[in-house]
Amino acid sequence: MVTGCRGAWVAMAAWFAFSIATATVFLLLVLSRVSQAQVFFFPFRQPETCGHNEYFDISALSCVPCGANQRQDARGTSCVCLPGFQMISNNGGPNIICKKCPENMKGVTEDGWNCISCPAGLTAEGKCHCPTGHILVERDVNGTLLSQATCKLCDGSENSFMVANALGNRCVRCEPTFINTSRSCTCSEPNILTGGLCFSSTGNFPPRMTSAARYGELGVSLTSEWFAKYLQSSAAACWVYANLTSCQALGNMCVMNMNSYESSTFDACRLFQFIFENTAGLRTVHSFSFWRQNLPWLFYGDQLGLAPQVLSTTPLPTNFSFKGQNQNTKLKFVAASYDVRGNFLKWQTLEGGVLQLCPDTETRLNAAYSFGTTYQQSCEIPVSKLLTDFPTPIFYDVYLEYTDENQHRYIWAVPVLNLNLQHNKIFVNQDSSSGKWLLTRRIFLVDTLSGRENDLESQPRLVRVATQISLSIHLVPNTKNGNIYPPLITIAYSDVDVRDPTSQSVEVSFSVRYEMDQGEAHVQTDIALGVLGGLAVLSSLLKTAGWKRRVGSPMIDLQTVVKFLVYYAGDLANVFFIITVGTGLYWLIFFKALQFLHKLISQITIDIFFIDWERPKGKVLKAVEGEGGVRNATVPVSIWRTYFVANEWNEIQTVRKINPLFQVLTVLFFLEVVGFKNLALMDSSSSLSRSQSSYIAPYSRILRYAVSAAAWLVIALMQIVFFVVFYERFIEDKIRQFVDLCCMSNISVFLLSHKCFGYYIHGRSVHGHADTNMEEMNMNLKREAENLCSQRGLVPNTDGQTFQIAISSQMRQHYDRIHETLTRRNGPARLLSSPASTFEQSIKAYHTMNKFLGSFIDHVHKEMDYFIKDKLLLERILGMEFMEPMEKSIFYNDEGYSFSSVLYYGNEATLLIYDLLFFCVVDLACQNFILAACLTYLQQEIFRFIRNTVGQKNLASKTLVDQRFLI
């Protein structure tokens, strides 16, 4: 038993040891993986955070200590020897060996490889120091190191005129102005030393100059270190010696001050103007009176009215064309560029984004100079990027290059309108009158130099940026040769107060736009508006007179005036639509909407009655309620025929000659899918497809309206032609079918759109009755087809079933008396009687009206008779009746089914123009054809719903047709 327990303990000890070993191995694996994961991150260090005795290892991206007797170099990425130590070897980084110089040679040569004895003291870097005017000599002419360095005085005498250079290691000749002024290398009083140049104090040159850089947008000025160093010297060198680069530098400083001129202050522009005025004896350049020899061309002059002469007097002697062998579609702008010191840099084309601060592809940048392309570009640029990319400004004189008929190349100066220019503290170029403008020539994009105070290497306090550059191309009117006036560069600068360049940004834009004098077009439009407006007044008067005759009103009252204004609004809208087709849209849509609403209200307020000609077929026995017996009664006439005709009338109320949904979808397909909308882009291309990589010009509102209106009209006209020529002839004509239905149903339609005017559809069956079985109905149709019965017309032996009617006032009064009892159930009188008695009264009134109108048509009432005649041609053209129905009513033969004028069908032109304008105005407001199409279709459905709903209620209330049957 003891042996068994001992064996069990041994087994347990072995298992425990195995478990410990396994866990240890697993833990080591985990720790090894963790340690492997840790090597993928390390502290982030920047070069400027390294200590004085450390350098930044560009491989390890961390700070590493320098070796013995070493320190960090100027860049911080290597080590150099301490002062008093010479280099023994140098392999970069810390791989240098330094050795201390002996006591008798404490100085270190300029290259750091040798020790040398110095004749004077040492600099902070341990190099030999020489007095001013001396140069340090450490080696002889063959490079052998001297045992002791020497300081040599440069010979400044008249024979040599030598002076030490800025590094103090070479003698160079004195600046020529020193020699010319003092015949020496010193500029002693009373001579003036400025900008490293020496000038005589004698002469009439202005002695007091201001080195202020003016920032008119912020309303501040500061002492610019660049102006303080170089303004006086540049102006003096330009004035005294006519130095070309100095004159250019002076001109650049004037441009940096926004070409602003103030007579009381001798700043850069005042100095430039002083030199310009006092060099009148010099010849002009290229015969330009504003361009003086040796001086840059900065101004066009300050005479009032000069700018319009420059911009719109002489067209460029070239033309632009989009077709033929002489195709010319490129604006070839070139610029002469200068640096801030006045040195000419190069001629360069503006393509590639020279004047465009926003980055983009070269194709899109160059699209700005494609003739006929309206160009817009904008972006936001960090101030830190401007400081990096533009340490000094570059200046441009812009020209337009062209070729004459003899293939000779010329350039035309492009004027500049600087909106920041001040003339005696007035922003003259911001005036709306071009006669007050002062045009200039030279521009720059970014100036980070003039805003530096005290030190040219420090961060500028203010930065000036060209935030808006617009190139205007003015087309010559009354010419088809593609001539243009000189282009105009309009530029606006923004002054940025630099606080935190990394967080500050400026928004810049560049655009090209084309303009044309619209004066003649405005005159022609005014003439057309005057003529057609007068005709619209005459037309409205005629319509009002016709309406007054139709309603039988002899007096001119407020209702007549309102009616005239409504008619005039509609006619004036049509005048605007014909003339402008794209201008005055808001007024136009107002008038057209007013006309449309007038049409809608007129249609839903008409009086309509269905005359049932059917007569009872004998008598039947009928139980009499309350009398306890039966008696003979006439067979009732079925109401279903009236319901059926009323329902069909309700359905054709909104029938149109076009399909609204098809219209909207087709227009959208051609504009968006086919690409017709690209024809509205403000460029010279007529392609329907545009590459995404190319520049997409902005849309022209007029072109966009013209394209969408043309597409809408063309598709609508095609639908109307198809509907009238094909569909109505061979498939279905709902208007004529309705007339046939009335005849088959033995029901006539009496319709009054005005008080004394309306329409009549004669639907009296030639067979005497229509309430019959199928066999008899087919027999009747067969007899009619074989001409075995009379014709359907109101007049015997004629087919005329539709008439325009002008009823007499007596007939109208009788109609109103009956109609009043018919509609009383909907008025306040219904509250005084029970529903049963009210309904019985309405039934009685309905039968009375049916009997009265039937007898009226049958000439029963001699005092209210009528006669039938044809309308005169002029009456049909003017849409009014010359003869007033005094004693008898008048029925005018109407072969054109003009009763459709109370339906959508007869007002297709008004509906079409309204839908078109609604679509176009929505698109112009939101620049989205899809949204415009959706809203147009939505408003069509809303008005159709209103028309049907209100029409059903009106029809039900005036004919006793239950509204539930009008579907």
Secondary structure, 3 states (H helix, E strand, C coil): CHHHHHHHHHHHHHHHHHHHHHHHHHHHHHHHHHHHHHCCCCCCCCHHHCCCCEEEECCCCEEEECCCCEEECCCCCCEEECCCEEEEEECCCCCEEEEECCCCCCEECCCCCCEEECCCCECCCCCECCCCCEEEEEECCCCCEEEEEEEEECCCCCCCCEEECCCCCCEEECCHHHHHHHCCCCCCCCCEEECCEEECCCCCCCCCCCCEEEECCCCEEEECHHHHHHHHHHHHHHHHHCCHHHHHHHHHHHHHCCCCECCCCCCHHHHHHHHHHCCCCCCEECCEEEEECCCCCCECCCCCCHHHHHHHCCCCCCCCECCCCCCECECEEEEEEECCCCCEEEEEECCCCCCCCCCCCHHHHHHHHECCCCEEEEEEEEHHHHHHHCCCCCEEEEEEEEECCCCCEEEEECCEEECCCCECCECHHHCCCHHHCCCECEEECEECCCCCCCCCCCCCCEEEEEEEEEEEEEECCCCCCCCECCCEEEEEEEEEECCCCCCCEEEEEEEEEEEECCHHHHHHHHHHHHHHHHHHHHHHHHHHHHHHHHHCCCCCCHHHHHHHHHHHHHHHHHHHHHHCCCCCHHHHHHHHHHHHHHHHHHHHCCEEEEEECCCCCCEEEEEECCCCEEEEEECCCCCHHHHHHHHHHHHHCCCCCCCHHHHHHHHHHHHHHHCHHHHHECCCCCCCCCCCCCCCCCECHHHHHHHHHHHHHHHHHHHHHHHHHHHHHHCCCHHHHHHHHHHHHCEEEEEECCCCEEEEECCCCCCCCCCCCHHHHHHHHHHHHCCCCCCCCCCCCCCCCEEEEECCHHHHHHHHHHHHHHCHHHCHHHHHCCHHHHHHHHHHHHHHHHHHHHHHHCCCCHHHCEEEECCCHHHHHHCCCCCCCCCCEEEEECCCCHHHHHCCHHHHHHHHHHHHHHHHHHHHHHCCHHHHHHHHHHHHHHHHHHHHHHHHHHHHHHHCCCHHHCC
